[in-house]
Amino acid sequence: MRGLLLQPYDAGSHRAWADGYVHHSEVDWRVLRLPGRFWKWRMHGAAVTFAERVDADGETPDVVLTTDMLDVATWRGLAPWPAHPPLVLYMHENQLAYPTAAIDADWTPSRQRRAARPDVHYAWLNLTAALAADAVAWNSAHNRDTFLDAVPAFLRQFPDAVPDHVPHTIAAKSTVLPLGLDLWPTAPRSHDDAVRPPRLVWNHRWEHDKDPEAFVALLSRLVALDLPFDVALLGETFGRAHPARRLAVNILGDRLAHDGFVVDVQAYRAELARADVIVSTARHEFFGASVCEAVWAGAWPVLPHGLGYGEWLPASLRPEVVHHDADALLALTVRALQAAATPRNRALRRQAHGALREAIAPLAWPVMAPRYDALLADSVRTARAAGSGSADVRRALPSMGRCP
């Protein structure tokens, strides 16, 4: 099976997803990429760029795979092939459920006015992409459900001629296909690790959707309790340093064990291997790869309720993991740090941690890639069996004439 992977935003988890899948897939892949920057422009312009890069005289792929960063409807209108291969859309996130940033008092008045106006365009691009795709794969049921649940209210914003079948049409061709992970062999903790202070890690983006302000508030309360712990700040910063990060550094003082995004994979994994607790304060999370990686390396998670984490988290451990408010976040974090404070406590916690690793192991790419391949193969079979689909309509268009 020959596949074309269109990667409009090649950075971070999107890049890791594409590289991991292509490496483990049995599909013969050609990959077109654009750098992971200017995300709004990618959603507008990537379809045009990719259409120009595809050789019209070359061999048509059996299947196309792309992500929610592509304007699929525009791509399908511009791609040069007379007969379109089936297209599978992978939804890393969705703009209908993405939280908006609070308006900053330091912004200029014009920027504040722009921020106050709801921008529905990128949500609309996600919607039309899902309608134009032959199949839609979501990285979690949470991602799928928040999107489909938001569609009716989203469409009610428009004045007329709004179809009411959209959620059902998209749901009918949807499947949940978790993000594959590049898991690695881990070693037992050394004696040095057993005698050092418990370490808390933050490896999330310093952006509003991860609610770093809530994390900083937690750090302030932990420092006030004078518990033995230190912190590794591994999250990536985009543009100017987030104010919450500067506050975290000031609050921690000599408790700050590491500050800065680690590009090298092996060095990043080494930092995770020193962590005892991974905290998330996210306002939204469609999957949570950074948490899975930290848990795999040995950290105990403390996570917000109601997000994508719950789909791999064992139900029996949720009372020790899931927080519903700031007080529960503090209590669970204190308990996790205390459980890592002595070698004996760590040994007891390690038994429960084994269940977390067992839950994450099925997400490894050698397990997940065959599931992806099967979905693509099924899309190809369905398209071939249909026969009179969009490809035949496109072949008939030249005989219908052109508008003057």
N, C-alpha and C positions, 0 to 999 in steps of 0.2 A: 504494500500500500504506500503510495507516494503522498506525502503531506506537505503543505505549505503553512508554516507558523508565522503569523504576523504579530510582531511584538512592538506595539507603539510606544511603550514606556519601559525601557530596558534598565531598570534600577531596582535595588532593594529586593523585596519579596517577589516582585514580578520577574526580575532577572533570575533569582534562585529557582523559581517555579519553572521557567522556560528551560534553563540549563539542566535542571534535575530531570525533567521529563524527557527531553531530547536524548540525554545520555542513557536513560534506561528503557526507552521505547523501542519497539520492533519496527516502527514506521520509518520509512526512508524520508528524512526531513530536510526541507530547505527552509532556512530561517531568515526573515527580513526583520531588522531591528532599527529603532530610532532611540537616541539617547534619552535617558530618564530625566527630562527637565521640561519646563513649560507645559505642564499637564493640560491646561485648557487648550493650548494650541494643538497639542497632540490629538485631542478629541475632535478638533475641527479639521486639522490638516493632514493627519497621518493617512487617511483613506486615499487622498489625492496622491500623496508621495508614493505610497505602496503601489497604487495602480500604475504609476509611471515606471516603477522599477520592474514590474512583471513583464517578461518578454512575451508579447502576443503570439509570436511564432513558436515559442517553446512548448514543451509538453505540459498539458493541463494536469494539475494535481488531482488525485482522487478525492482529497478532502482538505479543507482549510480550517485551521484552528486560530482563534484570536481571543482578545480580552475585552473587558468593558471599557477600555480606553480607545476603542476604535468606533468610528461612525460607520456601522456595518451597512446601513442602507446606502450611503454614498459610495462605499467601496463596491457594493454589488452593482451599482449603476455605472461605475467607471472601469471596473476590471475588464480586460480586453477579450476574454474568452467568449465565444459564441454560446457556449453551454456552461453554466455555472456548476462547479462541484459543490457538494453540500458543505455548509459552514457551521462549525460548532463554536459557540460563544462561551468563554469561561469568565465567570463573574467573580473577580477578586473582592470587589466591593460594589456598592450601588449608591448613586447620588440621591436617590429618594429618601434614604434613611441616614445619610451622612449628617452629623450634627453641624450646625453653623457656629462660627466663632463669635464670641461676645465682642461688641463694639468697644474699642479702646478709646479712652478719653484723650489720649495723646495723638490720635490720628487727626489729619486735617479734616475740616468740615466736609469737603467734597468726598473724601474717602468714607467718612461716616455715613453720608447720604447714600453712597453706592452700596455700602454694607447693609444698610437698612432695607434696601429693596430686595425682595426675594428673587434669586436668579434660578429660573426653572429650566434654563436651556440645557444644562448638562444632564439633568434628570431626564429631560425629553430625549436626548441622544441615547441614554441607556435604554429608555423605553422602546424607541424605534429599532435599536440594535437587537433587542430581544425579540421583537416582532419579525425582523428581517432574517434572523438566524434560523437554521433548520433544527438545531437543538441548543439548549441552554444548560450549562453545567454550573452549579453554584458551589462555592467552597464550604458552605454550611447551610443547614436548614434555616438557621437564624438569618442568614443573608437573603435567602429566597423568600422567607415569610415576611420579613420587614419590607421588602420590595413590593411583593404582591399585595400586602395589606395596605400599603400607602398609595397604590395606583388609583383607586376610586376617588379619594379626596384630591389627589393631584390633578386628575382629569376634570374635576368639577370647577377648577379655576378658569377653564376655557369657556368661551361664550356659547358655542353651538357645535353641532355635527360631531359630538364626542362619542365614540363607540363605547358600548358598555361591555363588550366581550373581551377586552384586552387582558384582564387578569386570567381569565379562563384559557385564552389562547396561549399565553406564555406558560401557564402552569402545565398545560397538556404536553409541552415539549421540554419540560424541565426535569433535571435530575440533580441530586446532591452528590458531588464528587470532591471529597476533602483535598486540601492542599497536600501534595507529597512533601516529605521532609528528607533531607540528607542527613540521616542519623549516623553516628560514628561510635566506634568502640570506646567505652569509658573505663577508667582504671579506678580501683579502690582508693579512698582518701588516704593520704599519707599521715604519719605521726605529727608532722608540722601542722597539717590542717586540723588535727584533733585538738591542739592546744591553743590555737589562735582564737581571737574573738569571733563570734558568729558574724557572717557577712550577708548583707542584704544587697540585692542587685536590682538596678533599673536599666533595662535594655530596650526601652520603647522610644519612639520618636518624641522629640520635645515639641509637640504640637497640641493644639487645643483639644482634639478628639481623644487624646490620652489623658486629659485632665491632670497635667503636671502640678497644678496648684494644689490639688488634693494630696498628691504625693509629698509635696513640700510641707504641708500642714501636718501630715503624719510624721515626717522626720522631726519637726519641731517638738511634737508631743513625745516622741521616743527619746530625744535628747534630754528633755525635761525629766524623764523618769530615771535618767542616769544608768540605763542598762548597758552592759558590755556588748558592743557591736560596732562594725564599720560598714561602709557603703561603697559599692562600685557603680559609678554612673557611666553606663555604656551606650546610652541612647544617642541617636544621630540628630544633629542640629542642621536646619536648612535656613540659609540666609543669616540674619542676625541671631545672636545667642538669645534663647528664650529667657525672659526675666525670671521664670521659675527656676531655671538652672542656676543662675547667679545666686538666687536666694538659697538654694540647696547647698551650694559650695560654702556660703557664709555660715549657714547654720551648722554644718557638719564639722568644720574646722579640721582638727587632726583625726577625726573619724573618717575622713574621705580617703579611701584606699586607692581609688582610680577615678579619673575624670576624663572622658573623651571617647568618641566612637572609635572602634578598633576595626580597621579595614581587613587586616590579614585574618583569614578564617581560623588558622591554627591558634593564633594568639587570642582570638575571640573565644574559642572553645576553652582555652586554658583559663581565661578569666571566669567563664561560667563554671568551670570545674571547682573554683574556689568559693562559689556562692552557696549559701545555706538556705536563703529565702529569696523568692522572686515575688515582687508585689506588682499588681496592676491596679490602677485607679481609672481605667479607660471609661469614657462615656459611651463609646461604642467599640465593638471588636467583632468583625465578621468571622475571624478564624483564630488568630493568636499564635503565629509561628514563633515569635520571640519567647513567649511563655513556654511553649512546647520544648524549645531548644534548652532553656534553662532547667526545666524539670528533667529532661533527659540527662543533663549533665549532673544532676543530683540535688537541685534546689527544691525546697518545699513551696508550693504556690499559695498566694493569698490573692483572691480574684473577686471582681465584682459580679453580682448576680445578673442573670437575664441576658447574657451575651453569648457569643459563639463558643466560649470555653466549655459550657455545660455539655456539649455533644460528645466530648471525649473524656470528661471528668467522671470517674466512678461515683455513683450515687451514694455509696456508703461513706465516702470521704468528704462530701460536700459540706457537712457541718463544721469541719476543720479547715475548710478552704474558702468558702464563699462568704463575702461580706455584703451587707445591705445598706450600711451607713458608716459614717466616720468612726463612731464608737466601736462598731463591730470590726472595722478595718484595724483599728488600734489593738483591740483585744486579740484578734487572730495573729497579728504580726508579733505581738509580745509573746504569745504562746509558741509561735514558730521559732523565734529567737531563743527562747528559753529551752526549747527542745534540742537546739543545736549548741547549747552552752557547754556541755560536757561530753566526753567520749561515750559515757554510758547512755545519756539521753539520745545522742546521735544514733547509736546502735538500735535503740528502740524505734526511733522514728524511721530508720532505714527500712524496717520491715514493712511499714505502711507505704513507704515511698515506692516499694517494688510494684504495688498495684498501679501506681501512676505510670511507671515506665511500661508496664504491660499494656496499658490503655493507649500509649503513644506509639508503641512498636508497630502496629498495623498501618501507621501513616508513612512508614519508610517507603522510599521510591521503588525499591524492588517489588514491594507488595502493591503499591498504588499504580505504577505505570501500566501493568496489564489491564487494570480497570479502565484507564484512560483509552488505551488501545482498543478495548472492546467497545467503548462508546463510539469511537470514531468509525470502527468497522461496521457497527450497526447503522450509523448514519449513512454510510456508503451503500449498504445493502438496501436500506429503505428508499434512498434516492433512485437507485437502479430499478427497484421493483415498481416505484411509482410511475416511471416512464414518462408520463405526460405532465411533469411538474414545470417549474419555472424555466428550466433549460429549453423545453420544447416551445414555450411561449416566446422566449427570446429568439429562437431560430425562426419563428414565424413573423417577427416584427418587420424585417425588410420588405416582405410582400404586402404589408399594410400601408406602405407609403410613408412620406414624411410631411410634417406640417410646413407650409410655405413660410 
